[in-house]
Amino acid sequence: MTPPDNARFPDSIVSTRALSQRVATADGALVILSEVGLDVKAGEILAITGASGSGKSTLLGLLAGLDQPSSGEIFLLGQNLNALDEDARARLRAGRVGFVFQTFQLLPALTALENILLPLELAGHSDARERAAHWLERVGLAARAAHTPRQLSGGEQQRVAIARAFATDPQILFADEPTGNLDADTGARIIDLLFELNASAHTTLILVTHDDALASRCQRRLHLVAGRASEAAIA
């Protein structure tokens, strides 16, 4: 008898087996990821690195259940993503998975507070407004609560995005080039904030980065070259 999904990899919050992604082109199949195997335990911090086009963001999207692989298996929070449809994957992520994107992905018509409030309301938190205000204060933007994204700097927008990601107390947070649209000084402050909040919340963090200095702050590094992965601990 096949064991239940959450019994196959009991110590892992994310696991993949022989994960591959291919897309059809006029010249035949283009291999983006090839046979990637990965296990991430609760509380770990993993950097996914590699050159542009190596498959980093594709892998992150697959791990989060935002896309489906061509072949292989993905287990997220004890569930086999291959066995879930799009709606079921969304329900699995709701309140348990947080995201921080390079482009911030804030809703332009909402204020900073409302951007944090929305996922809390969708998750059914009765204290949603109090939580949103708390996290806006945690990232140092309580005075900017009524400002819309266009009234905020890039660094401030990313602070709001980080607050939104942590507000639902997720078990795992995915970050895709979180400093990619920021200058070096602002990016360094954002990363300090991200790691500080992650440490206090004990959240599993998987981030995509091309920045070796940022990757060196993580516990492990998965390096992609032409879709193939190699892994090493970071001293």
C-alpha positions as CSV (number, residue, x, y, z in Angstrom):
1,M,0.0,0.0,0.0
2,T,1.3,3.5,-0.9
3,P,1.8,5.6,2.3
4,P,-0.1,8.9,2.6
5,D,1.7,11.9,1.1
6,N,2.6,13.4,4.4
7,A,4.2,10.2,5.6
8,R,6.6,9.8,2.6
9,F,8.8,12.8,3.6
10,P,7.7,13.6,7.2
11,D,10.7,15.9,8.0
12,S,10.5,18.0,4.9
13,I,8.3,21.0,4.2
14,V,9.1,20.9,0.5
15,S,10.4,17.9,-1.5
16,T,10.9,17.2,-5.1
17,R,11.8,14.0,-6.9
18,A,13.2,13.9,-10.5
19,L,11.5,17.3,-11.2
20,S,11.7,18.4,-14.8
21,Q,10.1,21.2,-16.8
22,R,10.1,21.3,-20.6
23,V,8.4,23.6,-23.1
24,A,7.7,23.0,-26.7
25,T,9.4,25.2,-29.3
26,A,9.6,25.2,-33.1
27,D,13.0,23.5,-32.7
28,G,11.7,20.9,-30.3
29,A,11.5,20.6,-26.6
30,L,13.4,23.1,-24.5
31,V,14.5,21.7,-21.2
32,I,14.3,24.3,-18.4
33,L,14.8,22.0,-15.4
34,S,16.1,18.5,-15.5
35,E,15.7,15.8,-12.8
36,V,15.9,18.2,-9.8
37,G,15.8,16.5,-6.4
38,L,15.4,18.6,-3.2
39,D,14.4,18.4,0.4
40,V,13.9,21.4,2.6
41,K,13.1,21.0,6.3
42,A,11.0,23.3,8.4
43,G,13.0,26.4,9.5
44,E,15.7,26.1,6.9
45,I,16.9,28.9,4.7
46,L,17.7,27.9,1.1
47,A,19.1,30.1,-1.7
48,I,18.5,29.1,-5.3
49,T,21.2,30.6,-7.4
50,G,22.3,30.4,-11.0
51,A,22.8,32.6,-14.1
52,S,19.9,34.3,-15.9
53,G,17.9,31.7,-17.7
54,S,19.1,28.8,-15.6
55,G,15.6,28.0,-14.3
56,K,15.7,29.6,-10.9
57,S,12.3,31.4,-11.0
58,T,10.7,28.4,-12.8
59,L,11.8,26.1,-10.0
60,L,10.4,28.5,-7.3
61,G,7.1,28.7,-9.1
62,L,6.9,24.9,-9.2
63,L,7.8,24.5,-5.6
64,A,5.0,26.9,-4.6
65,G,2.5,25.2,-6.8
66,L,2.0,28.2,-9.1
67,D,2.9,26.0,-12.1
68,Q,2.8,22.3,-12.8
69,P,5.9,20.3,-13.9
70,S,6.3,18.2,-17.1
71,S,7.4,15.3,-14.9
72,G,8.5,14.4,-11.4
73,E,6.9,15.0,-8.0
74,I,6.6,18.0,-5.7
75,F,5.5,17.7,-2.1
76,L,4.5,21.0,-0.3
77,L,3.4,21.0,3.3
78,G,2.8,17.2,3.2
79,Q,0.7,17.3,0.0
80,N,1.5,15.9,-3.4
81,L,1.0,18.9,-5.7
82,N,0.6,16.6,-8.7
83,A,-2.6,15.3,-7.2
84,L,-4.2,18.7,-6.7
85,D,-5.9,20.9,-9.2
86,E,-5.3,24.7,-9.3
87,D,-8.1,25.5,-6.8
88,A,-6.8,22.9,-4.3
89,R,-3.3,24.2,-4.6
90,A,-4.6,27.7,-3.9
91,R,-6.4,26.5,-0.8
92,L,-3.2,24.8,0.4
93,R,-1.2,28.0,0.0
94,A,-3.8,30.2,1.7
95,G,-2.5,31.5,5.0
96,R,0.4,28.9,5.0
97,V,2.6,30.2,2.2
98,G,3.9,33.8,1.8
99,F,5.5,35.4,-1.3
100,V,7.9,38.3,-1.8
101,F,8.5,39.3,-5.5
102,Q,11.1,41.4,-7.2
103,T,8.3,43.7,-8.6
104,F,6.5,44.0,-5.2
105,Q,3.1,43.0,-6.6
106,L,1.2,45.5,-4.5
107,L,-2.4,46.4,-5.6
108,P,-2.1,50.0,-6.8
109,A,-5.6,51.1,-5.7
110,L,-5.1,49.9,-2.1
111,T,-3.2,51.7,0.6
112,A,-0.2,50.1,2.3
113,L,-2.4,49.0,5.2
114,E,-5.1,47.6,2.8
115,N,-2.5,45.6,0.9
116,I,-1.5,43.8,4.1
117,L,-5.1,43.6,5.2
118,L,-6.5,41.9,2.1
119,P,-4.8,38.4,2.5
120,L,-5.7,38.4,6.2
121,E,-9.3,39.0,5.4
122,L,-9.3,36.4,2.8
123,A,-7.8,33.9,5.3
124,G,-10.7,34.8,7.7
125,H,-8.7,36.4,10.5
126,S,-11.1,38.1,12.9
127,D,-8.3,40.5,14.0
128,A,-7.2,41.3,10.5
129,R,-6.9,45.0,10.8
130,E,-5.0,44.8,14.1
131,R,-2.6,42.3,12.5
132,A,-2.1,44.4,9.4
133,A,-1.3,47.5,11.6
134,H,1.1,45.5,13.7
135,W,3.1,44.2,10.7
136,L,3.2,47.6,9.1
137,E,4.7,48.9,12.3
138,R,7.1,46.0,12.4
139,V,8.6,47.1,9.0
140,G,8.7,50.7,10.1
141,L,5.9,52.1,8.0
142,A,3.1,52.9,10.4
143,A,3.2,56.5,9.4
144,R,2.7,55.5,5.7
145,A,-0.5,53.4,6.3
146,A,-2.7,55.5,4.1
147,H,-0.3,55.9,1.2
148,T,-0.8,54.0,-2.0
149,P,2.1,52.2,-3.7
150,R,2.8,55.1,-6.1
151,Q,3.3,57.3,-3.1
152,L,6.0,55.0,-1.7
153,S,9.6,54.4,-2.7
154,G,10.8,51.1,-4.0
155,G,12.2,50.1,-0.7
156,E,9.0,51.1,1.1
157,Q,7.0,49.1,-1.3
158,Q,9.1,46.0,-0.6
159,R,8.7,46.6,3.1
160,V,4.9,46.5,2.6
161,A,5.3,43.3,0.6
162,I,7.4,41.7,3.3
163,A,4.8,42.7,6.0
164,R,2.1,41.2,3.8
165,A,4.0,38.0,3.4
166,F,4.6,37.5,7.1
167,A,1.2,38.8,8.3
168,T,-0.6,35.5,7.9
169,D,2.0,33.6,9.9
170,P,3.0,31.4,7.0
171,Q,5.0,28.1,7.4
172,I,7.1,28.9,4.3
173,L,8.0,32.0,2.5
174,F,9.2,32.1,-1.2
175,A,11.2,35.2,-2.3
176,D,12.0,35.8,-5.9
177,E,15.0,38.2,-6.3
178,P,13.6,40.4,-3.4
179,T,16.3,43.1,-4.0
180,G,16.3,42.9,-7.8
181,N,14.6,46.3,-8.3
182,L,16.4,48.1,-5.5
183,D,19.7,50.0,-5.2
184,A,22.5,48.3,-3.2
185,D,22.0,50.2,0.1
186,T,18.2,49.8,0.1
187,G,18.5,46.2,-0.9
188,A,20.9,45.5,2.0
189,R,18.4,47.0,4.5
190,I,15.6,45.0,3.0
191,I,17.5,41.8,3.3
192,D,18.4,42.6,6.9
193,L,14.7,43.1,7.6
194,L,13.7,40.0,5.8
195,F,16.2,37.8,7.8
196,E,15.4,39.5,11.1
197,L,11.6,38.9,10.7
198,N,12.2,35.3,9.4
199,A,14.3,34.5,12.4
200,S,11.7,35.8,14.8
201,A,8.9,34.0,13.0
202,H,10.8,30.7,12.5
203,T,9.6,30.5,8.9
204,T,11.1,28.3,6.3
205,L,12.6,30.6,3.6
206,I,13.4,29.8,0.0
207,L,14.8,32.6,-2.0
208,V,16.0,33.1,-5.6
209,T,19.0,35.4,-5.9
210,H,21.9,36.2,-8.2
211,D,23.6,37.9,-5.3
212,D,26.4,35.8,-3.8
213,A,26.6,37.9,-0.7
214,L,22.9,37.3,-0.1
215,A,23.2,33.6,-0.8
216,S,26.1,33.3,1.6
217,R,23.7,34.3,4.4
218,C,21.5,31.3,3.8
219,Q,22.2,27.8,5.3
220,R,22.2,26.0,2.0
221,R,22.5,26.8,-1.7
222,L,21.0,25.0,-4.6
223,H,22.9,26.1,-7.7
224,L,21.4,25.7,-11.2
225,V,23.3,25.4,-14.4
226,A,21.3,24.9,-17.5
227,G,18.4,23.4,-15.5
228,R,20.6,20.9,-13.5
229,A,21.0,21.4,-9.8
230,S,24.0,20.9,-7.4
231,E,23.9,21.7,-3.7
232,A,26.3,22.6,-1.1
233,A,26.2,23.8,2.5
234,I,27.2,27.4,3.1
235,A,29.9,27.9,5.7
